[in-house]
Structures are given as structure tokens and as C-alpha cells.
Amino acid sequence: MDRYEVEGHEVHEADVKPTGNGAHVLVPKRWRGTTVKVVRVTDPNGEDE
């Protein structure tokens, strides 16, 4: 697994849910209009190192 350092104001942990041909993560409503970064922390195939 790689390690990343990100500067920010808050961390929100959530599950990714399927939607259409993609997926989405719900974040707090107060985050509307802000810029966010999403980091995947588990392997989608269950093959974490």
C-alpha cells in the first residue's frame, strides 16, 4: 500500500455505494461547493498487502 500526505480540514470515512455505471460517496451537506480528495484504502479485490 502506498502512503500519501494530504493537508486538509476534516476527514470523513464512508463506504462507496454503486450508482449507474459508477459509484458515489456521501459527504456532509456542509461540504457542498468545496474541493475534496478521495483516497481508496482497501483493494477492491480483497487483496490488501
Backbone as a ProteinNet text record, in pm:
[ID]
protein_1_A
[PRIMARY]
MDRYEVEGHEVHEADVKPTGNGAHVLVPKRWRGTTVKVVRVTDPNGEDE
[TERTIARY]
85.2	0	90.1	55.1	128.6	85.4	167.4	134.8	129.6	25.8	7.1	-9.3	40.2	20.7	-66.2	-178.8	-274.2	-306.4	-299.2	-338.1	-485.5	-557.6	-699.6	-758.4	-890.9	-962.1	-1034.4	-1085.2	-1163.1	-1140.5	-1164.8	-1164.3	-1301.2	-1356	-1485.6	-1467.9	-1494.6	-1482.4	-1621	-1633.6	-1763.1	-1743.3	-1849.2	-1847.8	-1888	-1829.5	-1862.7	-1983.4	-2084.6	-2208.2	-2219.8	-2270.2	-2287.3	-2396.7	-2375.7	-2477.4	-2454.2	-2553.3	-2539.4	-2419.5	-2332.1	-2210.8	-2090	-2111.6	-2000.6	-2033.2	-1985	-2007.1	-2002.8	-2052.2	-2050.3	-2023.5	-1977.8	-1955.6	-2031.1	-2116.2	-2188.1	-2099.4	-2096	-2020.6	-2117.7	-2077.1	-2167.8	-2215.3	-2340.1	-2401	-2320.2	-2261.8	-2185.2	-2061	-2024	-1909.6	-1946.2	-2073.3	-2112.9	-2032.6	-1989.2	-1914.6	-1767.5	-1720.2	-1579.1	-1506.2	-1375.5	-1293.9	-1255.6	-1271.6	-1237.4	-1143.2	-1075	-989.9	-1035.9	-1042.6	-1085.8	-966.3	-939.2	-828.7	-885.5	-860	-903.8	-806.9	-858.6	-770.7	-777.1	-864.4	-866	-863	-815.7	-809.6	-949.4	-999.8	-1134.3	-1149.2	-1038.2	-1040.7	-1013.9	-1003	-976.1	-834.4	-743.1	-603.5	-511.9	-546.5	-461.9	-326.6	-224	-87.9	-66.4
-116.9	0	123.7	222	348	435.5	535.6	630.3	770.2	846.6	981.9	1077.9	1198.2	1302.4	1410.2	1440.9	1537.2	1638	1766.5	1869.9	1900	1916.3	1943.6	1987.8	1991.6	2040.6	1930.9	1829.4	1721.7	1592.6	1481.6	1350.1	1288.7	1230.3	1163.8	1024.8	921.2	784.1	732.4	675.4	626.7	510.3	432.6	324.2	378.4	321.1	359.7	277.4	343.2	277.2	280.7	173.4	172.9	269.9	332.2	419.3	423.7	385.9	385.2	302.9	363.8	296.9	327.5	388.7	426.9	401	488.3	475.9	614.9	627.4	756.9	739	845.9	852.3	974.5	956.2	1069.3	1138.5	1269.9	1350.6	1447.2	1510	1603.6	1716.5	1756.9	1860.6	1990.7	2021.1	2146.4	2148.5	2034.8	2028.1	2069.4	2096.6	2136.8	2257.4	2254.3	2365.2	2367	2268.8	2263.8	2164	2164.2	2067.3	1955.5	1831.5	1716.6	1623.8	1536.1	1432.4	1299.2	1198.7	1066.5	972.4	898	802.4	663.7	568.3	430.8	364.2	306.7	248.4	96.1	32.9	-112.9	-153.1	-275.2	-328.2	-375.1	-335.5	-376.7	-527.4	-598.3	-743.5	-815.9	-741.4	-802.4	-852	-798.8	-843.3	-738	-684.7	-585.2	-644.7	-560.8	-607	-614.8
0	0	0	-81.1	-85	31.3	61.6	168	107.6	142.7	90.8	207.4	189.6	289.6	226.5	290.3	236.6	345.1	312.2	407.3	388.8	499	488.1	620.7	625.9	743.1	819.3	749.6	812.2	737.3	804.4	740.7	762.6	657.5	665.7	606.1	683.3	633.7	597.5	477.5	431.2	336.3	315.9	218.8	82.5	-22.5	-159.6	-203.3	-257.3	-299.4	-452.3	-513.2	-658.6	-701.8	-817.6	-876.8	-1027.7	-1106.5	-1252.4	-1295.6	-1377.3	-1424.6	-1337.2	-1220.9	-1133.9	-989.2	-904	-760.4	-698.6	-574.3	-506.6	-357.9	-297.6	-153	-102.9	-4.4	53	156.4	150.9	246.9	313.8	422.6	490.7	397.9	416.3	332.6	337.9	452	464.2	374.5	316.4	225.3	82.9	55.8	-79.5	-124.8	-249.7	-306.8	-270.9	-193.2	-157	-245.6	-239.9	-312	-216.2	-260.8	-176.9	-253.2	-180	-238.7	-181.9	-266.7	-223.9	-235.2	-128.7	-127.6	-100.4	-189.5	-168.6	-72.2	36.7	139	144.6	66	56.4	-90.3	-114.9	-250.2	-290.8	-408.6	-447.5	-465.1	-482.6	-498.5	-367.3	-257.3	-127.2	-112	-190.9	-188.7	-129.9	-11.7	53	86.6	78.1	109.2	257.9
[MASK]
+++++++++++++++++++++++++++++++++++++++++++++++++

